[in-house]
Amino acid sequence: MEFMVNKDVLIPRNDTETMVEYSIEMIKEKRKHHQYNKRPFKILELGVGSGAISISLYKLLPALKNTAGITITATDNSPQALNVAKKNAQNHHATIQFELGDWFATIDPKQHFDLIISNPPYVDRSEATELSLFYEPDSALYADEGGMCEIKKICQNCSNHLYDDGIFILEHGYNQGKKVRNILKKFYNKLSTTHQDMAGRERFTVMSM
């Protein structure tokens, strides 16, 4: 699929594609259960950017006849990024509910999801070497505390919006997997697993409630 990008959003990368492929397989398995005959499988993306993750999930998930479908909500704190995501969703005929706000800020406290997925800012400025980073928005790339600041915020609040059997999937830096697992264990005392990208580097961590 083709996505429009500009200076307001990240350039989609293969690292994130690996996370999306894994998510699709997880969702296929979960949608086989009986409860999804009665209600949609609900997905929340935090920090939608260009919309590549949400739109890919919408387009690539199979429309199983024995389910009630899928709903996707996507948030971002950048109006400019949301404009790009909305244009990409329109170009791909993807139905997504977009919300302007910081992470969970606009999500009803009573609202729960089957999957929460995010590719937040996680780059430590001292390690930024990729040339393309100079053409992308700082707010979507860099985070304080060695790149962990926004990751901590998301991890701390994700369970408030997950169903009891929900899944949390978070992209992070190649050297941040252990830190993310420790954060999740601290907050929820649950085991999480870190998966590799196409280059064999740790790239995203998964926690099941």
N, C-alpha and C positions, 0 to 999 in steps of 0.2 A: 504494500500500500504506500501511497505517496502522501506526505504531510507537508503543509506549508509551515515554514519557520521564519522567524526574523529575530531582531536583536532582543526581543522581549521574552524569548523562551529558549530552553535548552535544545540542542540538536539531538534527536533520538539516536541511541547507540545500541550496538549488539549486546552490551552488558544487560541492558534493560529487556531486550528481546528474550533473553534466556529466562528472566523472571516471569515474563508474560506467558511463555510456553509452559513453564511449570504450573503457573496459576490455572491455565486452561485444563490441564490434566487433573488437578486437584478438584476443580469445579465439576468436571465431568463425573467424577466419582461421587461427589456429594449430592449431585442432582438426581442420582439414582434412588435416593431415599424417599420414602413416601410423603414426608411433610411438604416437599416441593410440588406435589400435585395440587396443593391447596393455596399456596402463596408463592410469589416470585422468589428467586434466589437474589438476594440484595447485596450489592457491591458498593463500597465507598472508596474512592481514590482521593488521597490527600496530596495537594500540590500538583494539579493536573497539567500545568504547562501547556505544551502543544496539543495535548489530548491523545497522544500516541498510545498510552496504556489503555485508557478507558475505551477508546474507539476500537482498538485491536481486540479487546475482550468482547465488545459488543458484536463485532463482525465475525470473529473466529469461533465463538462458542456455538455448538450445534443446537438447533431448535428442537430439542427432544419433545416428542408428542405427549409424553406422560408427565410433563411439568407445566407449571403456570408461567414459565418464562423467566426473564432476568430484568432487574432494574439496576441502573447505575447512577450514583450521585458522585459528583466530582467538585472539589473545592480548590480555590487558589486565592491568595491575598493580593494578586496583581490583576487589576482590571484589563491591562493590556494583554496579559497572558490568556485570560478568559476569552477575550475577543478572538485570539488566534485559535483557541480550542473550539469555540463555537463555529468558526468558519470551517475548520477541519471536520467537525461532526456533521455539519451541513453537507459538505462535499462528499462524505461517505454515507450519508443517510442514516446516521447513528442517533438514536434517541437517548440523550443523556441530560440529567438535571444538573445544571451548573450553579454553584453557590460561591459568592464573593466573600471570603473570610479567611482568617488564619487557622489552618488545620481544622479543629473540631468546632470553631467558634460559632458557626452558623447552623450546626447540627442540633436538632432537638435532643435534649438530654434523655428523652424516652425512646429515641429512635435507635434501632439496633440493625446490625448487618451480619451477613454470613461471611463476608470477606472484606477486610480492610487492607488496602495495598498502597504503598507510597514509595516514591523516589525523592526523598528530601535533599536539601543541601547538606553535603557531608565532606566537602573538600577543605582540607587544612591549607590556608594560604601559603604556608611555607613549603608545601609540596606541589604546588600548581606548576606543571611543566608543559602540559598539552597546549599546543598553539591555538587550537580552536576555542579554548576557554576565554580567550581575549575577545571573542565575538558574542559571548553569551552573558546574560544578566548576572551580576554578582550575587544578588539575593537568592537566586536559584542554585548557586554553586557552593558558596562558602558558608561555613558555620564556625562559631566560636568553640572554645574548649577542645581544640584539636579536631574540629569537624563534628563533634558529638552533641552540640547544644540542642539542635532541632530534633535530632534522633531521640534524645532523652524526653523531650516534651511529648512526642508522639507515643513513644512506648509507655509512658506513665499514664496516658489517658485512653489508650486503645480499648482496654477491656470494658470501659464504660459504655461502649457502643457495639460490642460484639455479642452475638447470641452465645448461649452456653457451649455450643459445639462449633463456634466460629473460628475463622483462620485469620491470622495476621501475617502479612508478608512485607518485608522492608528491605529496600536496596540500600547498600552502604559501601564504604571503601574497602579495598582488598585487605586492609590491615585492621579492620574494625569489627570483624565477626565475633571475636571473643568478647569484646566490650559490649556488643549488643546482646549477646547471650547472657552475660552477667547482669545487665540491666533488667532484662525480662525475668530472670530468675529472682532478682531482688524484689521486684514489684509483685510477681505472681507465683513465684515458687514453682514454675513449670519449665520443663525442658523445651529447648528450641533447637533447631538444626540449621546449619549454615550450608548453603549450596554454592557451587562454583559457576563462573561464567565460561564463555567459549575458550578463554585463554587459560583456564584451569586455576583462576584466582577466586578466592572467596568473594561473593558479590551480593547475596541476599540471604536473609534469615527468616525462618518460618516458625511460628508458634501456633499451636492448636489449643483452644480453650478446653 
